[in-house]
Amino acid sequence: MDKREDLAGPGIGDYAEIEKILPQDYESLLTPKETQLAIFAIKDYIEENLCKELNLIRVTCPLIVDAESGINDYLDRDGSRTPIEFPCGLGLEKPIRAQIVQAATKWKRLALKQFGMNVGEGILCDMRAVRKDYFLDHDHSAYVDQWDWEKVITEEQRNLDFLTEVVKKIWKVIKGAEGHVQRLFPQLKGKYPNLPDNIKFMHAEDIFDMYPDLPRKQRETEILQKYPAIFIYGIGYPLKDGYPHELRAADYDDWVTETKSEDGRTMHGLNGDILVWNPVTKRRHELSSMGIRVNAESLIKQLELSGQLDFLKYPYHQAILNNEIPLSIGGGIGQSRTYMLLLRKAHIGEVSVTVWPKILKEMCEKKNIHVLE
C-alpha cells in the first residue's frame, strides 16, 4: 500500500490479508455470557470515571441529524466516506434531508451551549453511528459505538500542555478499567501483557522523520514496537512528503496551529490519537481520536487548505466564526475497540453485534473466532 492509499484507513481492504493476520491458535478467555457481563462492567467503570476525571455529565446523543445543518462528520477530507441519507417526515411538502451520524463530533460542541456548560464542564455521550464505507475486517465495523465527550475550555488552554494532561487522565481511566475487569474475571490475567502504566507522547512529524519511507500504518506499527501505548500529536497537518499522517476533517480538530516540541522545534496541531499494541492480533490498535477544537482562525485556515471554504455557509461553521459556541476540547473513545482489547478478543465482532460478510464469518469460524449475530 502506498502513502496516498493509506491516508483514510477505513479497514485493511483485502480478505486474503485478514486471513493471514487473524490468530491461528485463538481461544477466547471468556464464555459468551461472561463476555457480556465483562462488557458492561467496563462500560460502567469507564463512563463513571471519565465523568469524574474530566468533570462531565452524561447526556443524550443524536442518531439522526439534518443534512442542512452541516453537523454531520465526514471523517476525512477526500470525500471517500459519506453518510447514509434519506428523506424524513411523512406529509411534509419538503421532507427533511436526514442523515445517520458518522460521529457526533460537531454536534457535541453545539450541545455544550444547549446544555449550559461553563468553562471546565463537559458532556459524555453514549454515541452510536453507522459508517457504511468501511472495509469490514477484524477491527472495523459498519456499526460504531463510542464514548464521545466534549468540554468547555478557555483560549489560554488551547495548548499542548493542556491536551497532554487530558490524555493522561483518559489513560488513567482505561488502565483502571483493565484492572477492574481483571479483578472480576481473573482468567484475563497472565496470557497477554497488560497495558503500560504510562503513555508515550510523540509528534507525527518526529515519527515521520524516524520512518520517512513508510506509509502511516507501518510507521505506527514500528513505533508501537518501542512504545506499546502512544499518543500521536498533530494528525492532519501535511508532513515533509506532502501527506498528512492521516486525513482529518477540516472543521473540528485543530491540526494547523503551530506548537513547540519539548526541545523548542516548531510543530503543528492540537489534536492526536491514542494507539496501543494489541497482543492478541499482534497489530496496531487505535482506541481514541481527540483534540482541541478549531477556533475561527484555524477553521478558515484548515478549510482553505482542504479546498472546502464553501462549508462556511453552514450554521455550525457560522457559529464558530461568530463566537456563538464555546471553545472546547473533545474526542471519541471506541467502545467495542476498548472491549476487544481489554477482554483479549481477536475480532471486534465478538463484542459487537452487527453485519459481517459471509467470507469473513466463515474465516473466523475456522479460526475458533465466534462473531455475534
Secondary structure, 3 states (H helix, E strand, C coil): CCCCCCCCCCCCCCHHHHHHHCCCCCCCCCCHHHHHHHHHHHHHHHHHHHHHHHCEEEECCCCEEEHHHCCCCCCCCCCCCCCCEEEECCCCCCCEEEEECCCCHHHHHHHHHHCCCCCCCEEEEEEEEECCCCCCCCCCCCEEEEEEEEEECCHHHCCHHHHHHHHHHHHHHHHHHHHHHHHHCHHHCCCCCCCCCCCEEEEHHHHHHHCCCCCHHHHHHHHHHHCCEEEEECCCCECCCCCECCCCCCCCECCCCEEECCCCCEEECCEEEEEEEECCCCEEEEEEEEEEECCHHHHHHHHHHHCCHHHHHCHHHHHHHCCCCCCEEEEEEEHHHHHHHHCCCCCHHHCCCCCCCHHHHHHHHHCCCCCCC
